[in-house]
């Protein structure tokens, strides 16, 4: 069993991991730009990418993504990090903002956990959820991505036996890697593997265990709302040492994708 002091330490660990993650997402930014078109219109927003033929910008007023051809531009002003987009004769070397490259996500999953083995004799079906955040690793090819992330959750299990603890609360904290395949129809199947620390709180006392997680899942992004990703996944959590438990998990959830826009519009429309 673990004392109240250890329980306080586990909460401190959770805070020390999550707070920097949220701060990281808050400070990420893209290049601010002002574009004056030959038509006389002015577009202001965050530059996402720039090629030899066009500039991709997220309009600050509408949050829509606009593809503006270079021959339609009269004047361009980059308000910060101008050196990130290097000029060459006749055009520009493609560049991208940090937020666009990393595509950080912040999301929530809800679901159930079915205990197996000896723990399953005493515990009923559990329910709960977890918060997660992850970022993509800059890499090619585009059809395959590796995302690294952090997940912190809560799962409540009622008990079957009256002489057993009245309840069992599981608080897992995982670092994970997601191996994701990108398709042209919005579907994103993936495999997720991770490990971490789990606090187990019961009416009889507390404990803590090293843990591992493995899951397969499917993400989906609709082109009309590309900043939202939907998920379903199933897998297993394994708790070592004192708890020594196996759980079959099923989750569904949603995430916000930072750096994505809402629609793609051509300049002048």
Steps between C-alpha positions, in 0.01 A plus 500: 500500500601860447461789742317829443838660442557270203154586368594868521824425313308329220276806460809722489652281229180528294503879529868532417449300178174651375571869566809518274309313228217754498748790510680354199180496299419856604829653390531329161447748217521561126625785283265800500464646150321779314433445128382775264345354185507660155122519524542748788389258775712445811532166677644473851567177685747226587719363222489121492711424193665665200603342169628613162142553383286600797468604863276313742363725774240465776280812487492654849147634448329181377750228608469362146803368312570691177729396216623821333694479173824701482390680181198641691717664768597867482680522836584266789610591852617237748461635851722245679750220431546625143826311468316169522381543137814526284476687168648353182509631145159471344325377814535370855623184665198332667478569873252442778420625846575297809133447579431370148794258513434357847117499472451474879174349621313539827219253558287286725405130489219336692440130536484181701749250644433130551729334761645156431673224695474497883411872519200434277351273769468795738457803275203593281515683169673836543432830330679830464721687256826680440642824368784484249729723299746402229710643217612365162865440427623686187554224247430364155315329333174682560287185518665388825546699821641433845340700780639523853268584785393504861177357643352539849173332596260368760309171515247398766430132578224386738566167674308173488585363846388659827816387682718669236566876483182694420652662193820531301615823330774478239694814398735413211763738358665382177759616251417346164593476132227485235586352159242649266417440134349791303244426226341727241146440630550634852555165673814465715559149641767479767684287754578648843761373746594656832615461856467697820386517861161413647362600839244255644268638767261273694288529812766291672805706399716613210773348286693576183618290207704518184269454203492434127237570235443369149214591268383507141269777387348701221497876464277695262526857371224661294635742239235756598627511861868400473586639845292222665599132509273221621633175650401147590752256647533174685788348688638383830654654811737294712577596861808334649629456855235529775179521293613247237192552286399477134227721356334488159420858398257655248498877441347766277592866496579825327802729466571855388780529243703817540634642173211374286241725331132474428469521122718545194410804288670634191608863497234741377209276610 
